Amino acid sequence: MRKKDGKAIEKRRMIPIDQGTLDMVGEYLQWRKQFPYKGDLLFPITRQRVDQIFWKLGRKAGITAIGDPAISKHRNLHPHVLRHSFAIHCVKRGMSIERLQKILGHASPTTTGVYLQWSSTDLHEDYDKIWEDEKTRTKD
């Protein structure tokens, strides 16, 4: 584990990855060989540079704010939003909180739960789905 200012900046963990993504990483590593770099980071750029790229692409796509204002006042476009979106997507598709916790590298399921901020639309859809499922069961 590497540490910076007493805080862990790297945790080793296994995460699932599809073949298409592995192929893209392989292509990137081949391309990167033309630039001298002796470090061990896959993407040798700073967090701040990632933020800049993310904001620039967001503005180019016409995205200025994200999320449901009823859930959070923090609606600025930020790379960490992708992590939250991924977590919600996984749970909506049936992944258990315990498995998601392992993928995200959280020590506690409580931390993972913080990522799951549901919009009122999500809650209404889930509520309606329960009753649709009940109607289907009673017809059988």
C-alpha positions in Angstrom: 0.0 0.0 0.0 1.4 3.4 -0.9 0.7 6.3 1.4 0.7 10.0 0.9 0.5 12.4 3.9 -0.5 9.4 6.1 -3.5 8.6 3.9 -3.7 5.4 1.8 -3.7 6.3 -1.8 -3.8 2.8 -3.1 -5.6 -0.3 -2.0 -5.0 -3.5 -3.8 -8.2 -5.2 -4.8 -9.6 -7.4 -7.5 -12.2 -5.8 -9.7 -14.0 -7.3 -12.7 -13.1 -5.9 -16.1 -14.4 -6.8 -19.5 -12.2 -7.8 -22.4 -13.0 -4.7 -24.5 -11.7 -2.4 -21.7 -8.6 -4.6 -21.3 -8.0 -4.3 -25.1 -8.3 -0.5 -24.9 -5.8 -0.4 -21.9 -3.4 -2.6 -24.0 -3.7 -0.2 -26.9 -3.1 2.8 -24.6 0.0 1.2 -23.1 1.4 0.5 -26.6 0.8 4.1 -27.6 2.3 5.4 -24.3 5.6 3.6 -25.0 6.6 6.5 -27.3 6.8 8.8 -24.2 9.5 8.3 -21.6 7.9 7.5 -18.3 9.4 5.4 -15.5 6.6 5.6 -12.9 4.1 2.9 -12.0 0.9 4.8 -12.6 -1.3 3.6 -15.4 -2.3 7.3 -16.2 0.5 9.6 -15.1 -1.7 12.7 -14.6 -2.8 14.6 -11.5 -6.2 14.5 -10.0 -6.5 18.2 -10.8 -5.9 17.5 -14.5 -8.5 14.8 -14.5 -10.9 17.4 -13.0 -10.0 19.9 -15.8 -10.6 17.3 -18.6 -13.9 16.2 -17.0 -15.2 19.8 -16.6 -14.1 20.7 -20.2 -15.9 17.7 -21.7 -19.0 18.3 -19.6 -19.2 21.9 -20.8 -18.6 20.8 -24.4 -21.6 18.4 -24.0 -23.7 21.1 -22.5 -23.7 19.7 -19.0 -23.5 22.4 -16.3 -25.2 20.7 -13.3 -26.1 17.1 -12.4 -28.4 15.3 -10.0 -31.6 16.0 -8.4 -31.7 19.2 -6.4 -34.2 17.6 -4.0 -31.4 15.1 -3.0 -28.3 17.2 -2.8 -27.2 20.8 -3.1 -23.9 19.6 -4.5 -24.7 19.4 -8.2 -21.4 20.5 -9.8 -20.0 18.2 -12.5 -17.2 16.2 -10.9 -15.4 12.9 -11.8 -16.5 11.4 -8.5 -20.1 11.6 -9.8 -19.2 8.7 -12.1 -18.5 6.6 -9.1 -21.8 7.4 -7.6 -23.6 6.8 -10.9 -21.9 3.5 -11.3 -22.9 2.4 -7.8 -26.6 3.3 -8.4 -26.5 1.6 -11.8 -25.1 -1.6 -10.2 -27.8 -1.8 -7.5 -30.6 -1.0 -10.0 -29.4 -3.9 -12.0 -29.5 -6.3 -9.0 -26.0 -6.2 -7.5 -25.9 -6.7 -3.8 -24.6 -3.9 -1.5 -22.0 -6.4 -0.2 -20.6 -7.1 -3.7 -20.7 -3.4 -4.6 -18.8 -2.6 -1.4 -16.0 -4.9 -2.4 -15.8 -3.4 -6.0 -15.7 0.1 -4.6 -13.1 -0.9 -2.0 -15.1 0.3 1.0 -14.4 -1.2 4.5 -18.0 -0.6 5.6 -21.4 -1.1 3.9 -22.4 2.2 5.5 -19.9 4.0 3.3 -21.3 2.3 0.2 -24.8 3.3 1.3 -23.8 6.9 1.1 -23.2 6.5 -2.6 -26.8 5.4 -3.1 -28.8 8.6 -3.3 -32.1 8.0 -5.0 -34.1 10.5 -6.9 -37.9 10.8 -6.3 -38.4 9.4 -9.8 -36.3 6.3 -8.8 -38.4 5.8 -5.7 -41.7 6.2 -7.5 -40.6 3.7 -10.2 -39.5 1.1 -7.6 -42.8 1.6 -5.6 -44.9 1.2 -8.8 -42.8 -1.9 -9.8 -43.7 -3.6 -6.5 -47.4 -3.2 -7.2 -47.0 -4.3 -10.8 -45.3 -7.5 -9.7 -48.1 -8.0 -7.2 -50.7 -7.7 -9.9 -48.8 -10.2 -12.0 -48.6 -12.7 -9.1 -52.3 -12.5 -8.3 -53.3 -13.2 -12.0 -51.5 -16.5 -11.9 
